[in-house]
């Protein structure tokens, strides 16, 4: 198992926490000097807050842990390609590297719809690795949405 796979497994663990809450299962960890310094998972419905994305939670915690908003020596592992809001926060935090599990063709901003993380026009770009544990990350999401559709069908009966 590679280091990237190890930390993506940790991000999948966070996604399972969201799943257990009935949230879209997206998880994230931030690593610095070989150690996880922050974790986050999707909590938008639970918190009733648009900003409660896994990435933003982890960035906020990492800033507290390091005592700095700049996360220049950190790597983020996230199970689903970040949206425009999270991609913007990643760039603003000066994250060195972002490792993505599965892409999001409808709303992803790290190469699917847009690629905010590697735009040369910004004063900072992140290194991006895509497709780490892609099948597991995609399966977690597809299982969740399949169960949600089944539950909606049952509720209609």
OpenMM code with the backbone's topology and positions (N, CA, C; nanometers):
from openmm import Vec3, app, unit

residues = "UNK UNK UNK UNK UNK UNK UNK UNK UNK UNK UNK UNK UNK UNK UNK UNK UNK UNK UNK UNK UNK UNK UNK UNK UNK UNK UNK UNK UNK UNK UNK UNK UNK UNK UNK UNK UNK UNK UNK UNK UNK UNK UNK UNK UNK UNK UNK UNK UNK UNK UNK UNK UNK UNK UNK UNK UNK UNK UNK UNK UNK UNK UNK UNK UNK UNK UNK UNK UNK UNK UNK UNK UNK UNK UNK UNK UNK UNK UNK UNK UNK UNK UNK UNK UNK UNK UNK UNK UNK UNK UNK UNK UNK UNK UNK UNK UNK UNK UNK UNK UNK UNK UNK UNK UNK UNK UNK UNK UNK UNK UNK UNK UNK UNK UNK UNK UNK UNK UNK UNK UNK UNK UNK UNK UNK UNK UNK UNK UNK UNK UNK UNK UNK UNK UNK UNK UNK UNK UNK UNK UNK UNK UNK UNK UNK UNK UNK UNK UNK UNK UNK UNK UNK UNK UNK UNK UNK".split()
positions = [
    Vec3(0.0847, -0.1187, 0.0000),
    Vec3(0.0000, 0.0000, 0.0000),
    Vec3(0.0891, 0.1248, 0.0000),
    Vec3(0.0576, 0.2168, -0.0898),
    Vec3(0.1345, 0.3412, -0.0970),
    Vec3(0.0904, 0.4371, 0.0138),
    Vec3(0.1697, 0.5418, 0.0353),
    Vec3(0.1320, 0.6457, 0.1327),
    Vec3(0.0006, 0.7105, 0.0920),
    Vec3(-0.0147, 0.7389, -0.0377),
    Vec3(-0.1384, 0.8010, -0.0848),
    Vec3(-0.2582, 0.7110, -0.0553),
    Vec3(-0.2445, 0.5828, -0.0773),
    Vec3(-0.3548, 0.4895, -0.0492),
    Vec3(-0.3853, 0.4846, 0.1004),
    Vec3(-0.2820, 0.4848, 0.1811),
    Vec3(-0.2992, 0.4833, 0.3274),
    Vec3(-0.3836, 0.6022, 0.3741),
    Vec3(-0.3479, 0.7204, 0.3275),
    Vec3(-0.4199, 0.8393, 0.3717),
    Vec3(-0.5579, 0.8510, 0.3067),
    Vec3(-0.5727, 0.7991, 0.1845),
    Vec3(-0.7054, 0.7995, 0.1226),
    Vec3(-0.7983, 0.7056, 0.1990),
    Vec3(-0.7452, 0.5964, 0.2514),
    Vec3(-0.8264, 0.5073, 0.3362),
    Vec3(-0.8766, 0.5826, 0.4591),
    Vec3(-0.7913, 0.6668, 0.5141),
    Vec3(-0.8324, 0.7491, 0.6285),
    Vec3(-0.9435, 0.8459, 0.5872),
    Vec3(-0.9323, 0.9029, 0.4680),
    Vec3(-1.0373, 0.9924, 0.4175),
    Vec3(-1.1669, 0.9135, 0.3966),
    Vec3(-1.1566, 0.7914, 0.3481),
    Vec3(-1.2755, 0.7057, 0.3331),
    Vec3(-1.3399, 0.6780, 0.4690),
    Vec3(-1.2588, 0.6646, 0.5714),
    Vec3(-1.3123, 0.6484, 0.7074),
    Vec3(-1.3958, 0.7683, 0.7483),
    Vec3(-1.3518, 0.8866, 0.7101),
    Vec3(-1.4295, 1.0081, 0.7381),
    Vec3(-1.5587, 1.0091, 0.6569),
    Vec3(-1.5504, 0.9634, 0.5318),
    Vec3(-1.6704, 0.9575, 0.4474),
    Vec3(-1.7750, 0.8656, 0.5096),
    Vec3(-1.7302, 0.7579, 0.5735),
    Vec3(-1.8240, 0.6649, 0.6383),
    Vec3(-1.8972, 0.7316, 0.7540),
    Vec3(-1.8327, 0.8262, 0.8197),
    Vec3(-1.8996, 0.9020, 0.9268),
    Vec3(-2.0145, 0.9847, 0.8688),
    Vec3(-1.9895, 1.0463, 0.7535),
    Vec3(-2.0952, 1.1230, 0.6874),
    Vec3(-2.2087, 1.0297, 0.6461),
    Vec3(-2.1738, 0.9162, 0.5891),
    Vec3(-2.2717, 0.8148, 0.5454),
    Vec3(-2.3630, 0.7762, 0.6622),
    Vec3(-2.3031, 0.7531, 0.7780),
    Vec3(-2.3788, 0.7125, 0.8969),
    Vec3(-2.4786, 0.8193, 0.9408),
    Vec3(-2.4499, 0.9451, 0.9073),
    Vec3(-2.5408, 1.0560, 0.9404),
    Vec3(-2.6455, 1.0795, 0.8319),
    Vec3(-2.6372, 1.0029, 0.7231),
    Vec3(-2.7275, 1.0248, 0.6108),
    Vec3(-2.6808, 1.1387, 0.5217),
    Vec3(-2.5552, 1.1778, 0.5356),
    Vec3(-2.4958, 1.2837, 0.4541),
    Vec3(-2.4284, 1.2216, 0.3324),
    Vec3(-2.4117, 1.2991, 0.2261),
    Vec3(-2.3354, 1.2525, 0.1113),
    Vec3(-2.1957, 1.2167, 0.1629),
    Vec3(-2.1510, 1.0933, 0.1411),
    Vec3(-2.0271, 1.0456, 0.2035),
    Vec3(-1.8988, 1.0962, 0.1373),
    Vec3(-1.8585, 1.2130, 0.1812),
    Vec3(-1.7329, 1.2727, 0.1352),
    Vec3(-1.6457, 1.2915, 0.2587),
    Vec3(-1.5214, 1.2451, 0.2491),
    Vec3(-1.4290, 1.2562, 0.3607),
    Vec3(-1.2976, 1.3164, 0.3174),
    Vec3(-1.2253, 1.3697, 0.4161),
    Vec3(-1.1024, 1.4425, 0.3871),
    Vec3(-1.0084, 1.4326, 0.5069),
    Vec3(-0.8791, 1.4199, 0.4782),
    Vec3(-0.7768, 1.4351, 0.5812),
    Vec3(-0.6663, 1.5243, 0.5252),
    Vec3(-0.5980, 1.5940, 0.6158),
    Vec3(-0.4840, 1.6764, 0.5778),
    Vec3(-0.3622, 1.6221, 0.6508),
    Vec3(-0.2555, 1.6020, 0.5736),
    Vec3(-0.1335, 1.5403, 0.6249),
    Vec3(-0.0183, 1.6402, 0.6182),
    Vec3(0.0589, 1.6410, 0.7254),
    Vec3(0.1796, 1.7255, 0.7329),
    Vec3(0.2907, 1.6428, 0.7972),
    Vec3(0.4030, 1.6383, 0.7326),
    Vec3(0.5194, 1.5654, 0.7835),
    Vec3(0.4840, 1.4214, 0.8226),
    Vec3(0.4030, 1.3560, 0.7376),
    Vec3(0.3699, 1.2158, 0.7576),
    Vec3(0.2650, 1.1866, 0.8631),
    Vec3(0.1986, 1.2907, 0.9143),
    Vec3(0.0967, 1.2713, 1.0179),
    Vec3(-0.0323, 1.3422, 0.9783),
    Vec3(-0.1442, 1.2785, 1.0085),
    Vec3(-0.2737, 1.3428, 0.9866),
    Vec3(-0.2912, 1.4506, 1.0923),
    Vec3(-0.3097, 1.5740, 1.0467),
    Vec3(-0.3272, 1.6851, 1.1412),
    Vec3(-0.4711, 1.7344, 1.1462),
    Vec3(-0.5530, 1.6940, 1.0483),
    Vec3(-0.6927, 1.7395, 1.0479),
    Vec3(-0.7776, 1.6410, 0.9685),
    Vec3(-0.9034, 1.6320, 1.0089),
    Vec3(-1.0001, 1.5440, 0.9437),
    Vec3(-1.1305, 1.6202, 0.9249),
    Vec3(-1.2060, 1.5779, 0.8239),
    Vec3(-1.3365, 1.6396, 0.8024),
    Vec3(-1.4244, 1.5487, 0.7198),
    Vec3(-1.5540, 1.5668, 0.7348),
    Vec3(-1.6508, 1.4940, 0.6533),
    Vec3(-1.7717, 1.5827, 0.6319),
    Vec3(-1.8454, 1.5513, 0.5283),
    Vec3(-1.9599, 1.6310, 0.4884),
    Vec3(-2.0654, 1.6331, 0.5995),
    Vec3(-2.1134, 1.7531, 0.6345),
    Vec3(-2.2153, 1.7707, 0.7398),
    Vec3(-2.3162, 1.8803, 0.7030),
    Vec3(-2.3363, 1.9033, 0.5745),
    Vec3(-2.4230, 2.0150, 0.5337),
    Vec3(-2.5638, 2.0036, 0.5907),
    Vec3(-2.6259, 1.8887, 0.5778),
    Vec3(-2.7626, 1.8723, 0.6284),
    Vec3(-2.7668, 1.8716, 0.7806),
    Vec3(-2.6710, 1.8055, 0.8413),
    Vec3(-2.6645, 1.7977, 0.9875),
    Vec3(-2.6490, 1.9359, 1.0492),
    Vec3(-2.5573, 2.0142, 0.9940),
    Vec3(-2.5303, 2.1485, 1.0470),
    Vec3(-2.6235, 2.2550, 0.9904),
    Vec3(-2.6990, 2.2184, 0.8844),
    Vec3(-2.7835, 2.3159, 0.8134),
    Vec3(-2.6972, 2.4337, 0.7672),
    Vec3(-2.5820, 2.3985, 0.7058),
    Vec3(-2.4834, 2.4991, 0.6702),
    Vec3(-2.4165, 2.4622, 0.5378),
    Vec3(-2.4303, 2.5484, 0.4400),
    Vec3(-2.3693, 2.5285, 0.3091),
    Vec3(-2.2187, 2.5091, 0.3185),
    Vec3(-2.1553, 2.5685, 0.4186),
    Vec3(-2.0104, 2.5653, 0.4317),
    Vec3(-1.9566, 2.4385, 0.4979),
    Vec3(-2.0420, 2.3493, 0.5393),
    Vec3(-1.9987, 2.2299, 0.6121),
    Vec3(-1.9531, 2.1176, 0.5189),
    Vec3(-1.8622, 2.1504, 0.4295),
    Vec3(-1.8003, 2.0512, 0.3416),
    Vec3(-1.6800, 1.9904, 0.4129),
    Vec3(-1.6465, 1.8683, 0.3761),
    Vec3(-1.5344, 1.7974, 0.4374),
    Vec3(-1.4053, 1.8783, 0.4287),
    Vec3(-1.3784, 1.9341, 0.3113),
    Vec3(-1.2531, 2.0064, 0.2900),
    Vec3(-1.2427, 2.1314, 0.3771),
    Vec3(-1.3521, 2.2063, 0.3862),
    Vec3(-1.3490, 2.3298, 0.4654),
    Vec3(-1.3314, 2.2998, 0.6133),
    Vec3(-1.3971, 2.1954, 0.6605),
    Vec3(-1.3813, 2.1547, 0.8004),
    Vec3(-1.2364, 2.1181, 0.8283),
    Vec3(-1.1770, 2.0383, 0.7395),
    Vec3(-1.0384, 1.9954, 0.7588),
    Vec3(-0.9421, 2.1143, 0.7507),
    Vec3(-0.9636, 2.2059, 0.6573),
    Vec3(-0.8769, 2.3240, 0.6457),
    Vec3(-0.8844, 2.4076, 0.7735),
    Vec3(-1.0047, 2.4271, 0.8247),
    Vec3(-1.0221, 2.5048, 0.9476),
    Vec3(-0.9465, 2.4393, 1.0646),
    Vec3(-0.9603, 2.3071, 1.0773),
    Vec3(-0.8921, 2.2348, 1.1852),
    Vec3(-0.7402, 2.2378, 1.1679),
    Vec3(-0.6935, 2.2251, 1.0433),
    Vec3(-0.5489, 2.2281, 1.0179),
    Vec3(-0.4903, 2.3643, 1.0541),
    Vec3(-0.5630, 2.4707, 1.0228),
    Vec3(-0.5173, 2.6049, 1.0589),
    Vec3(-0.5029, 2.6208, 1.2088),
    Vec3(-0.5995, 2.5671, 1.2827),
    Vec3(-0.5919, 2.5732, 1.4297),
    Vec3(-0.4733, 2.4919, 1.4808),
    Vec3(-0.4546, 2.3750, 1.4221),
    Vec3(-0.3470, 2.2853, 1.4655),
    Vec3(-0.2087, 2.3470, 1.4390),
    Vec3(-0.1917, 2.4071, 1.3218),
    Vec3(-0.0614, 2.4635, 1.2854),
    Vec3(-0.0416, 2.6053, 1.3365),
    Vec3(-0.1513, 2.6721, 1.3708),
    Vec3(-0.1412, 2.8110, 1.4140),
    Vec3(-0.1195, 2.9074, 1.2986),
    Vec3(-0.1547, 2.8630, 1.1778),
    Vec3(-0.1339, 2.9465, 1.0594),
    Vec3(-0.2392, 2.9119, 0.9543),
    Vec3(-0.2821, 3.0099, 0.8794),
    Vec3(-0.3772, 2.9827, 0.7706),
    Vec3(-0.3065, 2.9253, 0.6493),
    Vec3(-0.1759, 2.9421, 0.6422),
    Vec3(-0.0987, 2.8893, 0.5295),
    Vec3(-0.0659, 2.7428, 0.5558),
    Vec3(-0.1074, 2.6577, 0.4641),
    Vec3(-0.0838, 2.5134, 0.4772),
    Vec3(0.0105, 2.4666, 0.3661),
    Vec3(0.1162, 2.5433, 0.3448),
    Vec3(0.2074, 2.5238, 0.2325),
    Vec3(0.2797, 2.3890, 0.2331),
    Vec3(0.2931, 2.3290, 0.3475),
    Vec3(0.3652, 2.2016, 0.3565),
    Vec3(0.2702, 2.0839, 0.3820),
    Vec3(0.1444, 2.1009, 0.3432),
    Vec3(0.0428, 1.9992, 0.3699),
    Vec3(-0.0123, 1.9367, 0.2417),
    Vec3(-0.0616, 1.8149, 0.2569),
    Vec3(-0.1299, 1.7447, 0.1480),
    Vec3(-0.2714, 1.7116, 0.1945),
    Vec3(-0.3682, 1.7397, 0.1087),
    Vec3(-0.5073, 1.7054, 0.1361),
    Vec3(-0.5433, 1.5793, 0.0588),
    Vec3(-0.6119, 1.4886, 0.1265),
    Vec3(-0.6673, 1.3683, 0.0648),
    Vec3(-0.8179, 1.3798, 0.0758),
    Vec3(-0.8864, 1.3750, -0.0379),
    Vec3(-1.0312, 1.3917, -0.0382),
    Vec3(-1.0931, 1.2877, -0.1313),
    Vec3(-1.2032, 1.2290, -0.0865),
    Vec3(-1.2628, 1.1174, -0.1595),
    Vec3(-1.3319, 1.1585, -0.2878),
    Vec3(-1.3802, 1.2834, -0.2963),
    Vec3(-1.4481, 1.3336, -0.4159),
    Vec3(-1.3852, 1.4661, -0.4574),
    Vec3(-1.3685, 1.4835, -0.5856),
    Vec3(-1.3128, 1.6067, -0.6411),
    Vec3(-1.3811, 1.7293, -0.5800),
    Vec3(-1.3041, 1.8261, -0.5328),
    Vec3(-1.3608, 1.9447, -0.4683),
    Vec3(-1.4477, 2.0304, -0.5618),
    Vec3(-1.5487, 2.0934, -0.5013),
    Vec3(-1.6336, 2.1896, -0.5715),
    Vec3(-1.5581, 2.3223, -0.5833),
    Vec3(-1.6210, 2.4211, -0.6451),
    Vec3(-1.5564, 2.5505, -0.6643),
    Vec3(-1.5255, 2.6202, -0.5320),
    Vec3(-1.6134, 2.6083, -0.4347),
    Vec3(-1.5911, 2.6720, -0.3046),
    Vec3(-1.4700, 2.6102, -0.2351),
    Vec3(-1.4653, 2.4772, -0.2337),
    Vec3(-1.3553, 2.4087, -0.1668),
    Vec3(-1.2243, 2.4257, -0.2428),
    Vec3(-1.2297, 2.4218, -0.3743),
    Vec3(-1.1088, 2.4432, -0.4549),
    Vec3(-1.0525, 2.5824, -0.4269),
    Vec3(-1.1400, 2.6814, -0.4164),
    Vec3(-1.0951, 2.8164, -0.3829),
    Vec3(-1.0288, 2.8220, -0.2466),
    Vec3(-1.0875, 2.7549, -0.1487),
    Vec3(-1.0290, 2.7525, -0.0138),
    Vec3(-0.8944, 2.6796, -0.0138),
    Vec3(-0.8830, 2.5748, -0.0937),
    Vec3(-0.7564, 2.5009, -0.1040),
    Vec3(-0.6473, 2.5929, -0.1578),
    Vec3(-0.6785, 2.6678, -0.2614),
    Vec3(-0.5809, 2.7616, -0.3185),
    Vec3(-0.5492, 2.8720, -0.2175),
    Vec3(-0.6507, 2.9265, -0.1528),
    Vec3(-0.6285, 3.0332, -0.0550),
    Vec3(-0.5428, 2.9856, 0.0625),
    Vec3(-0.5548, 2.8572, 0.0993),
    Vec3(-0.4770, 2.8034, 0.2111),
    Vec3(-0.3338, 2.7682, 0.1708),
    Vec3(-0.3049, 2.7776, 0.0401),
    Vec3(-0.1710, 2.7479, -0.0133),
    Vec3(-0.1337, 2.6008, 0.0023),
    Vec3(-0.2345, 2.5127, -0.0014),
    Vec3(-0.2105, 2.3689, 0.0099),
    Vec3(-0.1101, 2.3253, -0.0968),
    Vec3(-0.0116, 2.2483, -0.0577),
    Vec3(0.0927, 2.2055, -0.1515),
    Vec3(0.0399, 2.1040, -0.2520),
    Vec3(-0.0368, 2.0083, -0.2034),
    Vec3(-0.0761, 1.8949, -0.2881),
    Vec3(-0.2160, 1.8499, -0.2508),
    Vec3(-0.2921, 1.8045, -0.3519),
    Vec3(-0.4264, 1.7517, -0.3293),
    Vec3(-0.4359, 1.6167, -0.3996),
    Vec3(-0.4783, 1.5151, -0.3237),
    Vec3(-0.4951, 1.3804, -0.3766),
    Vec3(-0.6448, 1.3504, -0.3758),
    Vec3(-0.6977, 1.3170, -0.4926),
    Vec3(-0.8417, 1.2995, -0.5119),
    Vec3(-0.8741, 1.1528, -0.5391),
    Vec3(-0.9791, 1.1038, -0.4741),
    Vec3(-1.0229, 0.9673, -0.4982),
    Vec3(-1.0951, 0.9539, -0.6313),
    Vec3(-1.2122, 1.0134, -0.6400),
    Vec3(-1.2913, 1.0034, -0.7628),
    Vec3(-1.3324, 1.1425, -0.8096),
    Vec3(-1.3490, 1.1553, -0.9389),
    Vec3(-1.3820, 1.2849, -0.9977),
    Vec3(-1.5327, 1.3095, -0.9917),
    Vec3(-1.5710, 1.4361, -1.0079),
    Vec3(-1.7103, 1.4779, -1.0008),
    Vec3(-1.7458, 1.5526, -1.1293),
    Vec3(-1.7930, 1.4794, -1.2309),
    Vec3(-1.8168, 1.5419, -1.3620),
    Vec3(-1.9249, 1.6498, -1.3619),
    Vec3(-2.0080, 1.6558, -1.2585),
    Vec3(-2.1152, 1.7560, -1.2538),
    Vec3(-2.0748, 1.8843, -1.1820),
    Vec3(-1.9791, 1.8755, -1.0900),
    Vec3(-1.9488, 1.9945, -1.0099),
    Vec3(-1.8022, 2.0056, -0.9692),
    Vec3(-1.7156, 1.9214, -1.0226),
    Vec3(-1.5766, 1.9203, -0.9801),
    Vec3(-1.4952, 2.0340, -1.0379),
    Vec3(-1.4100, 2.0907, -0.9529),
    Vec3(-1.3277, 2.2034, -0.9962),
    Vec3(-1.1790, 2.1755, -0.9790),
    Vec3(-1.1428, 2.0493, -1.0046),
    Vec3(-1.0015, 2.0102, -1.0058),
    Vec3(-0.9737, 1.9305, -1.1324),
    Vec3(-1.0476, 1.9648, -1.2393),
    Vec3(-1.0237, 1.9007, -1.3668),
    Vec3(-1.1478, 1.8574, -1.4424),
    Vec3(-1.2626, 1.8449, -1.3749),
    Vec3(-1.3842, 1.8002, -1.4448),
    Vec3(-1.4553, 1.9157, -1.5141),
    Vec3(-1.5209, 2.0013, -1.4378),
    Vec3(-1.5904, 2.1170, -1.4946),
    Vec3(-1.4912, 2.2308, -1.5164),
    Vec3(-1.4123, 2.2573, -1.4139),
    Vec3(-1.3043, 2.3572, -1.4157),
    Vec3(-1.1821, 2.2941, -1.3504),
    Vec3(-1.0708, 2.3638, -1.3577),
    Vec3(-0.9534, 2.3185, -1.2837),
    Vec3(-0.8930, 2.4378, -1.2111),
    Vec3(-0.9552, 2.4743, -1.1011),
    Vec3(-0.9089, 2.5895, -1.0238),
    Vec3(-0.7765, 2.5622, -0.9524),
    Vec3(-0.7478, 2.4354, -0.9255),
    Vec3(-0.6278, 2.4027, -0.8471),
    Vec3(-0.4974, 2.4207, -0.9236),
    Vec3(-0.5052, 2.4160, -1.0566),
    Vec3(-0.3823, 2.4237, -1.1353),
    Vec3(-0.3807, 2.5419, -1.2325),
    Vec3(-0.4637, 2.6427, -1.2059),
    Vec3(-0.4682, 2.7594, -1.2945),
    Vec3(-0.3449, 2.8463, -1.2747),
    Vec3(-0.2706, 2.8652, -1.3807),
    Vec3(-0.1477, 2.9458, -1.3758),
    Vec3(-0.1779, 3.0930, -1.3476),
    Vec3(-0.3031, 3.1353, -1.3727),
    Vec3(-0.3402, 3.2751, -1.3501),
    Vec3(-0.3434, 3.3114, -1.2010),
    Vec3(-0.3600, 3.2132, -1.1137),
    Vec3(-0.3598, 3.2405, -0.9697),
    Vec3(-0.2164, 3.2471, -0.9187),
    Vec3(-0.2007, 3.3100, -0.8031),
    Vec3(-0.0664, 3.3214, -0.7448),
    Vec3(-0.0197, 3.1910, -0.6805),
    Vec3(-0.1069, 3.0944, -0.6682),
    Vec3(-0.0695, 2.9637, -0.6121),
    Vec3(-0.1406, 2.8534, -0.6896),
    Vec3(-0.0708, 2.7433, -0.7087),
    Vec3(-0.1303, 2.6235, -0.7665),
    Vec3(-0.0948, 2.5069, -0.6744),
    Vec3(-0.1818, 2.4079, -0.6728),
    Vec3(-0.1556, 2.2859, -0.5964),
    Vec3(-0.1176, 2.1747, -0.6934),
    Vec3(-0.0296, 2.0884, -0.6504),
    Vec3(-0.0034, 1.9662, -0.7260),
    Vec3(-0.1265, 1.8775, -0.7073),
    Vec3(-0.1713, 1.8105, -0.8129),
    Vec3(-0.2921, 1.7288, -0.8031),
    Vec3(-0.2643, 1.5866, -0.8501),
    Vec3(-0.3085, 1.4913, -0.7705),
    Vec3(-0.3045, 1.3495, -0.8050),
    Vec3(-0.4486, 1.3005, -0.8051),
    Vec3(-0.4881, 1.2345, -0.9119),
    Vec3(-0.6268, 1.1899, -0.9244),
    Vec3(-0.6345, 1.0373, -0.9303),
    Vec3(-0.7465, 0.9824, -0.8839),
    Vec3(-0.7741, 0.8407, -0.9018),
    Vec3(-0.7155, 0.7476, -0.7976),
    Vec3(-0.6791, 0.7985, -0.6809),
    Vec3(-0.6264, 0.7123, -0.5751),
    Vec3(-0.7441, 0.6444, -0.5037),
    Vec3(-0.7443, 0.5124, -0.5047),
    Vec3(-0.8557, 0.4310, -0.4524),
    Vec3(-0.9880, 0.4741, -0.5155),
    Vec3(-0.9818, 0.5031, -0.6433),
    Vec3(-1.0967, 0.5553, -0.7164),
    Vec3(-1.2197, 0.4651, -0.7053),
    Vec3(-1.2016, 0.3350, -0.7234),
    Vec3(-1.3171, 0.2434, -0.7198),
    Vec3(-1.3856, 0.2453, -0.5844),
    Vec3(-1.3075, 0.2423, -0.4756),
    Vec3(-1.3663, 0.2448, -0.3422),
    Vec3(-1.4395, 0.3764, -0.3158),
    Vec3(-1.3788, 0.4862, -0.3557),
    Vec3(-1.4413, 0.6172, -0.3344),
    Vec3(-1.5706, 0.6285, -0.4148),
    Vec3(-1.5666, 0.5864, -0.5403),
    Vec3(-1.6860, 0.5932, -0.6257),
    Vec3(-1.7952, 0.4999, -0.5744),
    Vec3(-1.7566, 0.3815, -0.5288),
    Vec3(-1.8551, 0.2839, -0.4786),
    Vec3(-1.9254, 0.3363, -0.3531),
    Vec3(-1.8518, 0.4008, -0.2657),
    Vec3(-1.9119, 0.4578, -0.1448),
    Vec3(-2.0221, 0.5562, -0.1826),
    Vec3(-1.9938, 0.6414, -0.2799),
    Vec3(-2.0926, 0.7395, -0.3248),
    Vec3(-2.2101, 0.6730, -0.3961),
    Vec3(-2.1824, 0.5803, -0.4875),
    Vec3(-2.2913, 0.5162, -0.5635),
    Vec3(-2.3791, 0.4324, -0.4719),
    Vec3(-2.3205, 0.3640, -0.3721),
    Vec3(-2.4009, 0.2878, -0.2747),
    Vec3(-2.4946, 0.3808, -0.1984),
    Vec3(-2.4418, 0.4950, -0.1567),
    Vec3(-2.5223, 0.5917, -0.0818),
    Vec3(-2.6419, 0.6391, -0.1645),
    Vec3(-2.6157, 0.6795, -0.2886),
    Vec3(-2.7240, 0.7324, -0.3720),
    Vec3(-2.8229, 0.6229, -0.4127),
    Vec3(-2.7764, 0.4999, -0.4302),
    Vec3(-2.8663, 0.3883, -0.4592),
    Vec3(-2.9603, 0.3652, -0.3401),
    Vec3(-2.9047, 0.3635, -0.2199),
    Vec3(-2.9867, 0.3459, -0.0989),
    Vec3(-3.0855, 0.4608, -0.0826),
    Vec3(-3.0433, 0.5805, -0.1135),
    Vec3(-3.1310, 0.6975, -0.1036),
    Vec3(-3.2489, 0.6848, -0.1999),
    Vec3(-3.2207, 0.6425, -0.3240),
    Vec3(-3.3289, 0.6222, -0.4218),
    Vec3(-3.4242, 0.5125, -0.3761),
    Vec3(-3.3708, 0.4033, -0.3234),
    Vec3(-3.4550, 0.2938, -0.2735),
    Vec3(-3.5425, 0.3409, -0.1580),
    Vec3(-3.4852, 0.4196, -0.0700),
    Vec3(-3.5612, 0.4716, 0.0436),
    Vec3(-3.6732, 0.5633, -0.0030),
    Vec3(-3.6467, 0.6462, -0.1025),
    Vec3(-3.7510, 0.7347, -0.1564),
    Vec3(-3.8628, 0.6542, -0.2187),
    Vec3(-3.8287, 0.5450, -0.2890),
    Vec3(-3.9309, 0.4587, -0.3477),
    Vec3(-4.0174, 0.3951, -0.2386),
    Vec3(-3.9532, 0.3499, -0.1331),
    Vec3(-4.0258, 0.2887, -0.0222),
    Vec3(-4.1205, 0.3893, 0.0450),
    Vec3(-4.0731, 0.5108, 0.0594),
    Vec3(-4.1541, 0.6150, 0.1244),
    Vec3(-4.2767, 0.6512, 0.0403),
    Vec3(-4.2678, 0.6346, -0.0928),
    Vec3(-4.3806, 0.6634, -0.1800),
    Vec3(-4.4894, 0.5580, -0.1685),
    Vec3(-4.4519, 0.4374, -0.1299),
    Vec3(-4.5490, 0.3278, -0.1209),
    Vec3(-4.6438, 0.3407, -0.0054),
] * unit.nanometer
topology = app.Topology()
chain = topology.addChain("A")
for resn in residues:
    res = topology.addResidue(resn, chain)
    for name in ("N", "CA", "C"):
        topology.addAtom(name, app.Element.getBySymbol(name[0]), res)
